[in-house]
Amino acid sequence: MASLKSRLEHSVTPIALRAYFAEYISTFLFVYASVGAAILVAIAVANAFAMSVAVYLAANISGGHVNPAVTFGMTIGGHITIPMAIFYWIAQMLGSVMACLLLKTSTVAQQVPVHAIPHEMTGFGAAILEGVMTFALVYTVYASADPRRGAMGAIGPLAIGFIVGANVLASGPFTGGSMNPALSFGTSLIGGSFKNQAVYWIGPMIGAAVAGILYDNVVFPAEVPISDGIGV
């Protein structure tokens, strides 16, 4: 097993730094488009398109996670080291906050929409819903990035975008269909409300972890270890 020092050194190489920057840019573009769409109503379609493009842009550099939950799921599966995952999270959170800040300043008359749940819905139920949706997302990410299925190409990002769009359509009235802690954090920070924020962290993280464990150890156990950094 690699030592902690070697893992830390691996997380600050030029290639790793490019990956963090790619995650920052992709998360920025995705959050800007998806949050802007919430203002303009075309939520699900914009989410699907924005996610497909964001993943495609960074897929060959960072894996195109664009989501701390996806990064967590890939870390659980051993496809990315813990130190690198932390840097991914920082880049993703920063990209989200900057996108929401730019959106707020460029749409002066609008308020950045914050993810929320209906009064009649419990936080536990909302977390389960977010967890199930994130499970579907991360499972799709694993399947799209699996080299045994061939090169990802453009189909992988499209599949990921489609599952995001479908989940938003299914859960929009209940949780807003986040599946992305960075997206929820950025809108909450700039929108000025952290109510029910735990829903958008606990649910997605658990769903992502279950997807990573299930795909790699039960459904499609790998015969040969997949190299670090793979993912979407």
N, C-alpha and C positions, 0 to 999 in steps of 0.2 A: 504494500500500500504506500502510495506516495506520501512523503512527509508534509507537514503543514507548511514548511518553508518553500518547498517546491510548488505546492498548490498556490501559495501567495505570489511566487515569482511568475507562475503561469498566468495569473490573473492580471498582471500589469505589463505583459508583452505588447509590442506594437499591434499585433493581430487582435489581441484582446481589447485594446483601446479603440481600435476601429469598430469592433463589435458593439462596444458601449455607445459609441457615437451613432452607429446605425440604429440601435434601439431607441436612442433619444429622438432622432429624426423621424423614424417610423411611428413612434408613439405620439409625437407632436402632430404629425399629419393626420393620423387616425382620430385622435381626440378632437382636433380642430374641426374635422369634417363631421364626425358623429354628433358632437355637441351643437355645432351649427345647424345640423339637420333637425335636432330637437326643437330648435327655435322655428325652423321652417316646416316642421311637421313630417317631412319625408324621412322618418327615423330609420325604419328597417332597411329600406333600399340603400340609403346612404351608408348605413353601418356595414352592409354587405360589401358594397363597392369599396369603401374606405379601407376596410380590413384586408380585402383581397390585394389592393394596391400596396398597403403598408407592409404586408407579409412578403409580397413579391420583391419589393425594393430592398429588404434587408435579409432575405432568405439565404443568400450565398455569403453573407458577411457575419451576421450574428445568429442566423437561424430564424430571424423575424418573429420573435416572441410577441412583442408589442403589448405585453400583459404580465404583471407579476405572478398571476396564478399559473400561467403557462410556464413561466420560468421555474416556478416552484414544482410543478408537475414533472418537468424535465430534470430537475435536480433530484427529486425523489427517485426517478428512474436511472440516475447515475450518468446522465448525458451531459451534465454541466456541473462544475465544482461549486461548492458553497461560496467561496470567496468571489468567484465570477458572478454567481447568482445575485449576491449583494450589490455588486456594481451594476448589474443589469437593472435591478430594482431602482437604484438611485437614478439611473439614466431614464427609465420609464416614468418615474414619478416627476422628475424635473421636466421631461417633455410634455407630460400632461398638464402640469401647472402653467407652463409657459404658453401652451396652446390656449388654455382657458383664459389666461390673462390677455393674450392678444385678441381673442374673440370678444372679450368684454370691452376692450378699448376700441375695437373696430366696429362694434355694433352698439353705439352709445345709448340708444333708446331701449336696448334689450337687457334683460337680466339672465345671466348664465343659469340654465336649468340644472337643478340638483336632483339626483336620484332620491326617490322617496317611496314609501309604501303606504297603502290606504290605511285609514284609522281602524278599519275593521279587521285588518290582517296583522297577525303577530310577527314579531321579529324572528321567532323560531321558524315559522312557516315560510317567511320570505327568504331566510338563509337556506332552507332546504331547496326552495325553487332556484335560487342562484347557484347552489351547489350542483343540482342536477344539470342545469344548463351548462355550467362550466365543465362538468364531467364530459358532456357531449362535445364541447369545444376541444378540450385537451385530448380526448380520445381521437378526434378527427385529426388533430395536430400530429399525434403519434403515428397514425395510419398514413398521413400524407408524407411524413418524413422518413418512413421506414424504407431503407434501401432495398429490402427484399421485394418491394413493390415497383422498383425501378426508380429512375430519376424523377424528382419532384416536378420540374418544369413549371408550367403555368397552371396545371390542374390542381396542384396542392393548395396554392393560395386561393383559388376559386372555391374549392370545397370548404375551406376554412371560412371564407367570406359568406358562403351560402348558409352554413350552420349558424353563424352569428346572426345573419338576417332572419332566419327562421326562428331562432330563440327570442329575438327582439319582438317579432310579431306575436309569439306565444305568451310572452311574459310582460310586455310593455305596460299594460294597465295595472300590473301588480307590483313590480319592482323597478320598472324602467328597462329591464334587460341589460344590466351592466356586464356581468361576467368578468369584470376587469377592475381590480382594486385601484389601479392608477387612474383610470377614467373617473371613478367615483370620488377618489380623493381630490383630484384636480378641480372637479366641478364644485365639490363641497368647500374647498379652501377659498376659491375665488367667488363662489356663490354665497358664502357666509353662513352655511348651515351644515353641521356634522351630525344631525339627527339620524339615528339608525345606521351610522357609518359601519358599525361592526357587522351588519348583515352582508355588506359588500366586500368584506375581508374573510370572515369565517367560512361562509358558504362556498365561495369560489376556491379558497385554499384547500378545503377538505375535498371538494369535487375533483380538483386537479390532482391531488395526491392519490385518490382512489383510481382515477383514470390511468395515471402513470404506473401504479402497482399492478393493476389488472391487465393492462395491455402487455407489459413486458414479462410478467410472471405467470399469467394464466392463459390468456387468449393467444398471444403470439410470443412465446418465450424465445428470446434470441439465442441462436446457436453460437454466434460469434459476437463479442462485445462491439457495440457501436461506438465510434470515436466521440470524444468530447466535442461539444459545440453544435451537434446536430440538433435540429429542432426547428420549430416555426413559431 
